[in-house]
Amino acid sequence: MVTTCGEEALDMGADCTPAPAGMVLATKALSSRDALHVAVMVREGISRIMTFDQGCDRVPGIHRLGG
């Protein structure tokens, strides 16, 4: 985890690489970038993301804040 300006950034890590491929295939029109974000969120037990990107709206259990 990296902290800058009071914000925390989580490391993707090698343990997340198989999960995004499955999410892209299982969730219609989910980009690879969104799949990586969701994979890290699932690994860390995070269910909310603050973004204007609507891609994560397609993933059950993920709630977008913003926009």
N, CA and C atoms as a LAMMPS dump frame, in Angstrom:
ITEM: TIMESTEP
0
ITEM: NUMBER OF ATOMS
201
ITEM: BOX BOUNDS ff ff ff
-5.0000000000000000e+02 5.0000000000000000e+02
-5.0000000000000000e+02 5.0000000000000000e+02
-5.0000000000000000e+02 5.0000000000000000e+02
ITEM: ATOMS id mol type element x y z
1 1 1 N 0.849 -1.169 0
2 1 2 C 0 0 0
3 1 3 C 0.893 1.23 0
4 2 1 N 0.525 2.223 -0.778
5 2 2 C 1.248 3.486 -0.872
6 2 3 C 0.315 4.594 -0.412
7 3 1 N 0.814 5.492 0.444
8 3 2 C 0.007 6.611 0.903
9 3 3 C 0.649 7.912 0.448
10 4 1 N -0.117 8.735 -0.292
11 4 2 C 0.343 10.058 -0.698
12 4 3 C -0.799 11.032 -0.532
13 5 1 N -0.513 12.193 -0.008
14 5 2 C -1.52 13.249 0.165
15 5 3 C -2.759 12.738 0.9
16 6 1 N -2.572 11.806 1.822
17 6 2 C -3.692 11.287 2.59
18 6 3 C -4.498 10.223 1.876
19 7 1 N -4.121 9.872 0.657
20 7 2 C -4.832 8.851 -0.115
21 7 3 C -4.025 7.557 -0.098
22 8 1 N -4.708 6.427 -0.049
23 8 2 C -4.034 5.138 -0.064
24 8 3 C -4.202 4.488 -1.429
25 9 1 N -3.122 3.938 -1.96
26 9 2 C -3.168 3.187 -3.22
27 9 3 C -2.765 1.756 -2.909
28 10 1 N -3.587 0.809 -3.302
29 10 2 C -3.32 -0.598 -3.048
30 10 3 C -2.516 -1.196 -4.186
31 11 1 N -1.586 -2.074 -3.837
32 11 2 C -0.754 -2.766 -4.808
33 11 3 C -1.572 -3.85 -5.501
34 12 1 N -1.503 -3.908 -6.831
35 12 2 C -2.231 -4.945 -7.538
36 12 3 C -1.664 -6.31 -7.189
37 13 1 N -0.374 -6.5 -7.271
38 13 2 C 0.269 -7.752 -6.917
39 13 3 C -0.015 -8.863 -7.908
40 14 1 N 0.864 -9.847 -7.925
41 14 2 C 0.751 -10.967 -8.86
42 14 3 C -0.447 -11.85 -8.558
43 15 1 N -0.943 -11.823 -7.314
44 15 2 C -2.06 -12.696 -6.954
45 15 3 C -3.383 -12.257 -7.558
46 16 1 N -3.437 -11.103 -8.203
47 16 2 C -4.685 -10.6 -8.813
48 16 3 C -4.775 -10.892 -10.301
49 17 1 N -3.717 -11.379 -10.915
50 17 2 C -3.725 -11.488 -12.372
51 17 3 C -4.734 -12.476 -12.947
52 18 1 N -5.019 -13.642 -12.359
53 18 2 C -6.015 -14.527 -12.975
54 18 3 C -7.449 -13.997 -12.848
55 19 1 N -7.752 -13.306 -11.782
56 19 2 C -9.121 -12.849 -11.525
57 19 3 C -9.645 -11.883 -12.588
58 20 1 N -8.878 -10.886 -13.038
59 20 2 C -9.42 -9.95 -14.026
60 20 3 C -9.847 -10.62 -15.316
61 21 1 N -9.102 -11.623 -15.772
62 21 2 C -9.469 -12.305 -17.018
63 21 3 C -10.844 -12.937 -16.883
64 22 1 N -11.11 -13.573 -15.768
65 22 2 C -12.412 -14.177 -15.539
66 22 3 C -13.511 -13.144 -15.448
67 23 1 N -13.224 -11.991 -14.85
68 23 2 C -14.225 -10.933 -14.719
69 23 3 C -14.563 -10.317 -16.065
70 24 1 N -13.549 -10.145 -16.918
71 24 2 C -13.794 -9.591 -18.246
72 24 3 C -14.706 -10.526 -19.034
73 25 1 N -14.462 -11.816 -18.915
74 25 2 C -15.277 -12.79 -19.641
75 25 3 C -16.677 -12.919 -19.045
76 26 1 N -16.785 -12.801 -17.714
77 26 2 C -18.07 -13.01 -17.046
78 26 3 C -18.956 -11.765 -17.025
79 27 1 N -18.365 -10.597 -17.104
80 27 2 C -19.134 -9.35 -17.016
81 27 3 C -19.102 -8.658 -18.365
82 28 1 N -20.248 -8.548 -18.989
83 28 2 C -20.335 -7.98 -20.334
84 28 3 C -19.79 -6.551 -20.369
85 29 1 N -18.903 -6.317 -21.311
86 29 2 C -18.338 -4.987 -21.583
87 29 3 C -17.511 -4.415 -20.436
88 30 1 N -16.92 -5.254 -19.601
89 30 2 C -16.033 -4.765 -18.537
90 30 3 C -14.631 -4.638 -19.112
91 31 1 N -14.047 -3.458 -19.026
92 31 2 C -12.706 -3.254 -19.581
93 31 3 C -11.662 -3.944 -18.714
94 32 1 N -10.501 -4.17 -19.282
95 32 2 C -9.43 -4.813 -18.516
96 32 3 C -9.005 -3.939 -17.341
97 33 1 N -9.022 -2.643 -17.517
98 33 2 C -8.658 -1.723 -16.429
99 33 3 C -9.657 -1.819 -15.277
100 34 1 N -10.96 -1.824 -15.612
101 34 2 C -11.982 -1.972 -14.574
102 34 3 C -11.858 -3.33 -13.889
103 35 1 N -11.544 -4.363 -14.662
104 35 2 C -11.39 -5.706 -14.09
105 35 3 C -10.243 -5.75 -13.077
106 36 1 N -9.146 -5.063 -13.372
107 36 2 C -8.03 -5.002 -12.415
108 36 3 C -8.457 -4.288 -11.135
109 37 1 N -9.177 -3.175 -11.287
110 37 2 C -9.657 -2.457 -10.102
111 37 3 C -10.564 -3.352 -9.267
112 38 1 N -11.482 -4.033 -9.916
113 38 2 C -12.417 -4.906 -9.209
114 38 3 C -11.681 -6.064 -8.546
115 39 1 N -10.685 -6.631 -9.217
116 39 2 C -9.923 -7.74 -8.638
117 39 3 C -9.241 -7.334 -7.334
118 40 1 N -8.637 -6.151 -7.325
119 40 2 C -7.995 -5.661 -6.101
120 40 3 C -9.058 -5.386 -5.037
121 41 1 N -10.191 -4.822 -5.443
122 41 2 C -11.271 -4.539 -4.488
123 41 3 C -11.773 -5.828 -3.842
124 42 1 N -11.972 -6.865 -4.648
125 42 2 C -12.447 -8.145 -4.121
126 42 3 C -11.424 -8.725 -3.152
127 43 1 N -10.154 -8.7 -3.543
128 43 2 C -9.088 -9.232 -2.69
129 43 3 C -9.027 -8.518 -1.344
130 44 1 N -9.253 -7.206 -1.36
131 44 2 C -9.138 -6.4 -0.15
132 44 3 C -10.459 -6.274 0.615
133 45 1 N -11.529 -6.849 0.086
134 45 2 C -12.83 -6.769 0.752
135 45 3 C -13.479 -5.4 0.642
136 46 1 N -13.207 -4.699 -0.453
137 46 2 C -13.741 -3.358 -0.682
138 46 3 C -14.935 -3.466 -1.627
139 47 1 N -16.046 -2.831 -1.278
140 47 2 C -17.232 -2.921 -2.121
141 47 3 C -17.655 -1.581 -2.728
142 48 1 N -16.98 -0.497 -2.34
143 48 2 C -17.346 0.827 -2.864
144 48 3 C -16.142 1.477 -3.524
145 49 1 N -16.396 2.142 -4.649
146 49 2 C -15.333 2.849 -5.364
147 49 3 C -15.838 4.242 -5.745
148 50 1 N -14.989 5.235 -5.596
149 50 2 C -15.355 6.597 -5.981
150 50 3 C -14.755 6.872 -7.356
151 51 1 N -15.627 6.965 -8.35
152 51 2 C -15.198 7.202 -9.724
153 51 3 C -16.377 7.693 -10.559
154 52 1 N -16.059 8.382 -11.641
155 52 2 C -17.09 8.78 -12.594
156 52 3 C -17.246 7.721 -13.682
157 53 1 N -16.31 6.781 -13.744
158 53 2 C -16.34 5.698 -14.727
159 53 3 C -17.469 4.733 -14.385
160 54 1 N -18.368 4.501 -15.313
161 54 2 C -19.534 3.661 -15.056
162 54 3 C -19.281 2.172 -15.293
163 55 1 N -18.065 1.812 -15.671
164 55 2 C -17.747 0.419 -15.966
165 55 3 C -18.014 -0.533 -14.815
166 56 1 N -17.722 -0.114 -13.608
167 56 2 C -17.905 -0.984 -12.439
168 56 3 C -19.374 -1.165 -12.067
169 57 1 N -20.256 -0.373 -12.656
170 57 2 C -21.692 -0.523 -12.385
171 57 3 C -22.2 -1.891 -12.821
172 58 1 N -21.484 -2.551 -13.716
173 58 2 C -21.903 -3.85 -14.245
174 58 3 C -21.542 -5.018 -13.334
175 59 1 N -20.75 -4.759 -12.289
176 59 2 C -20.267 -5.839 -11.427
177 59 3 C -21.128 -5.947 -10.179
178 60 1 N -21.776 -7.105 -9.981
179 60 2 C -22.598 -7.29 -8.786
180 60 3 C -21.757 -7.135 -7.513
181 61 1 N -22.287 -6.42 -6.548
182 61 2 C -21.591 -6.248 -5.273
183 61 3 C -20.661 -5.07 -5.197
184 62 1 N -20.42 -4.398 -6.338
185 62 2 C -19.569 -3.207 -6.366
186 62 3 C -20.475 -1.988 -6.515
187 63 1 N -20.288 -1.027 -5.637
188 63 2 C -21.137 0.166 -5.623
189 63 3 C -20.268 1.382 -5.928
190 64 1 N -20.656 2.128 -6.969
191 64 2 C -19.885 3.306 -7.393
192 64 3 C -20.427 4.546 -6.695
193 65 1 N -19.513 5.341 -6.158
194 65 2 C -19.85 6.625 -5.548
195 65 3 C -19.356 7.722 -6.48
196 66 1 N -20.195 8.629 -6.835
197 66 2 C -19.778 9.725 -7.708
198 66 3 C -20.583 9.746 -8.985
199 67 1 N -20.547 10.899 -9.613
200 67 2 C -21.208 11.048 -10.902
201 67 3 C -22.64 10.945 -10.777
